[in-house]
Amino acid sequence: MKELSKKIDSCIDKIQDFPKAGIHYKDITPIFLNPDLCTKIIKSFAEFSKGKIDVVCGIESRGFLFGTQIAKELNIPFVLIRKAGKLPPPVISQEYELEYGSAEIEIKKNHIKPNQRVLIHDDILATGGTAAACAQLVENCGAKASQFSFLISLDSLDGKKKLEKYTKEIQILLEYK
């Protein structure tokens, strides 16, 4: 896993003061120029979840990039979690608080079945607010947020703590302190 983390880190562009001053942006897009690395990432995520989940939920929009491929690798369904107003009805919604204001996410009604074990996937774990809202949305459907997976974690923002109330099964391939 350490070798995979190093390979991922070597592909990520670190951009100072983007999108605003004081932010140290981690651009994952160069990873997609390396098909071999993408395959290793997908295999690592799939191995973590094999036999433990029934469905993968990807968080809009970068959670779709690997989320669909994890689901395909495991031969299980993929469900999109989108910002409010992006899916046609009927939908199930979950509102959550942001640093300044609130946001809302949605899934298609009946796309997650009661008692399903769900992997929630996204590219980056920061404060954990969106992923926790997704877990609540999954649980409102009668399913279980069994696992989370992320390409990167920004550990200084303590997002993992918010998610541990749902499960301790959290896979992170690269952690930045």
Secondary structure per residue as TSV (DSSP state, phi and psi in degrees):
chain	resnum	aa	ss	phi	psi
A	1	M	-	360.0	-35.6
A	2	K	H	-62.2	-38.3
A	3	E	H	-65.4	-41.5
A	4	L	H	-63.3	-43.1
A	5	S	H	-58.2	-43.8
A	6	K	H	-64.1	-41.6
A	7	K	H	-63.5	-43.4
A	8	I	H	-61.1	-48.7
A	9	D	H	-58.8	-38.6
A	10	S	H	-68.2	-20.1
A	11	C	H	-93.0	-16.3
A	12	I	-	-81.6	131.0
A	13	D	E	-83.2	126.4
A	14	K	E	-101.6	117.4
A	15	I	E	-117.1	117.0
A	16	Q	E	-75.8	138.2
A	17	D	T	60.6	39.7
A	18	F	-	-131.2	135.2
A	19	P	S	-81.1	-2.5
A	20	K	S	-149.6	167.1
A	21	A	T	-54.3	136.8
A	22	G	T	92.4	-12.3
A	23	I	-	-91.8	135.3
A	24	H	E	-108.6	86.9
A	25	Y	E	-71.6	137.8
A	26	K	E	-110.4	107.7
A	27	D	E	-92.0	112.7
A	28	I	-	-85.2	-9.6
A	29	T	G	-58.9	-31.3
A	30	P	G	-62.8	-20.8
A	31	I	G	-58.0	-35.9
A	32	F	G	-73.7	-4.6
A	33	L	G	-83.8	-6.8
A	34	N	-	-120.5	88.4
A	35	P	H	-58.5	-35.9
A	36	D	H	-63.6	-43.2
A	37	L	H	-64.7	-42.1
A	38	C	H	-58.5	-42.3
A	39	T	H	-62.1	-43.1
A	40	K	H	-63.8	-39.4
A	41	I	H	-62.9	-48.6
A	42	I	H	-61.1	-44.4
A	43	K	H	-62.1	-40.4
A	44	S	H	-64.2	-46.7
A	45	F	H	-62.0	-44.1
A	46	A	H	-65.0	-40.6
A	47	E	H	-62.2	-40.3
A	48	F	H	-59.5	-35.9
A	49	S	H	-102.3	-12.2
A	50	K	T	-53.0	124.0
A	51	G	T	78.5	-1.5
A	52	K	T	-109.6	-10.6
A	53	I	-	-135.7	160.7
A	54	D	S	-112.7	-17.8
A	55	V	E	-156.4	148.0
A	56	V	E	-108.5	131.2
A	57	C	E	-110.2	128.1
A	58	G	E	-107.4	136.8
A	59	I	E	-88.6	132.1
A	60	E	T	-55.2	139.3
A	61	S	T	-105.6	-24.3
A	62	R	T	-71.9	-17.6
A	63	G	H	-69.2	-15.6
A	64	F	H	-75.1	-29.1
A	65	L	H	-59.7	-52.1
A	66	F	H	-96.0	-26.3
A	67	G	H	-57.2	-45.0
A	68	T	H	-64.7	-36.5
A	69	Q	H	-73.7	-33.8
A	70	I	H	-63.0	-47.2
A	71	A	H	-59.9	-43.0
A	72	K	H	-63.2	-44.2
A	73	E	H	-60.4	-36.2
A	74	L	H	-91.0	-5.0
A	75	N	T	56.3	48.2
A	76	I	-	-131.5	165.4
A	77	P	-	-66.4	154.6
A	78	F	E	-118.7	132.6
A	79	V	E	-122.0	131.6
A	80	L	E	-83.6	135.4
A	81	I	E	-110.8	117.6
A	82	R	E	-121.8	163.9
A	83	K	E	-65.3	151.2
A	84	A	T	-54.5	138.9
A	85	G	T	87.4	0.7
A	86	K	S	-96.2	-16.9
A	87	L	S	-110.2	143.8
A	88	P	-	-73.5	153.3
A	89	P	S	-68.5	160.6
A	90	P	S	-84.3	145.0
A	91	V	E	-131.4	163.0
A	92	I	E	-114.9	134.3
A	93	S	E	-117.3	156.6
A	94	Q	E	-141.7	120.9
A	95	E	E	-91.5	148.2
A	96	Y	E	-150.0	160.0
A	97	E	E	-88.0	138.7
A	98	L	E	-106.4	176.3
A	99	E	T	-55.7	-41.5
A	100	Y	T	-131.1	94.1
A	101	G	E	106.2	-154.2
A	102	S	E	-142.9	168.9
A	103	A	E	-142.9	171.5
A	104	E	E	-141.2	138.9
A	105	I	E	-121.1	160.3
A	106	E	E	-144.4	155.2
A	107	I	E	-132.9	159.9
A	108	K	E	-68.8	135.0
A	109	K	T	-59.8	138.7
A	110	N	T	72.5	5.3
A	111	H	S	-79.6	-24.4
A	112	I	S	-112.0	128.3
A	113	K	-	-97.3	151.8
A	114	P	T	-54.2	141.7
A	115	N	T	72.7	2.7
A	116	Q	-	-70.6	147.3
A	117	R	E	-95.4	123.9
A	118	V	E	-117.0	133.9
A	119	L	E	-95.9	126.3
A	120	I	E	-103.3	122.4
A	121	H	E	-121.5	140.1
A	122	D	E	-149.8	171.3
A	123	D	E	-77.4	-45.6
A	124	I	E	-131.5	134.3
A	125	L	E	-99.4	115.8
A	126	A	S	-110.0	-101.3
A	127	T	S	-79.3	-16.9
A	128	G	S	87.0	-2.6
A	129	G	H	-62.3	-45.3
A	130	T	H	-69.2	-44.3
A	131	A	H	-63.5	-39.0
A	132	A	H	-65.2	-39.8
A	133	A	H	-63.4	-37.7
A	134	C	H	-64.2	-41.4
A	135	A	H	-62.2	-41.3
A	136	Q	H	-64.5	-40.6
A	137	L	H	-60.5	-45.7
A	138	V	H	-59.6	-44.9
A	139	E	H	-69.4	-31.0
A	140	N	H	-64.5	-21.6
A	141	C	T	-84.1	-3.5
A	142	G	T	88.4	7.1
A	143	A	-	-99.0	-179.7
A	144	K	E	-120.7	125.7
A	145	A	E	-75.2	91.2
A	146	S	E	-83.8	-30.7
A	147	Q	E	-149.2	156.4
A	148	F	E	-126.5	147.4
A	149	S	E	-140.9	142.5
A	150	F	E	-142.1	144.7
A	151	L	E	-68.1	-45.0
A	152	I	E	-133.7	146.6
A	153	S	E	-124.2	136.2
A	154	L	E	-98.7	87.4
A	155	D	G	-59.2	-29.8
A	156	S	G	-64.2	-16.2
A	157	L	G	-93.4	-1.0
A	158	D	-	57.3	30.2
A	159	G	H	-63.1	-31.7
A	160	K	H	-59.5	-36.1
A	161	K	H	-59.8	-38.2
A	162	K	H	-64.9	-29.6
A	163	L	H	-87.6	-23.0
A	164	E	T	-66.5	-15.6
A	165	K	T	-72.0	-19.2
A	166	Y	T	-93.0	-42.4
A	167	T	-	-167.6	153.7
A	168	K	S	-93.0	-5.5
A	169	E	-	-80.5	84.8
A	170	I	E	-128.9	118.8
A	171	Q	E	-104.6	128.3
A	172	I	E	-130.4	124.7
A	173	L	E	-84.3	-26.6
A	174	L	E	-146.1	126.2
A	175	E	E	-113.9	131.2
A	176	Y	E	-107.6	130.3
A	177	K	-	-74.7	360.0
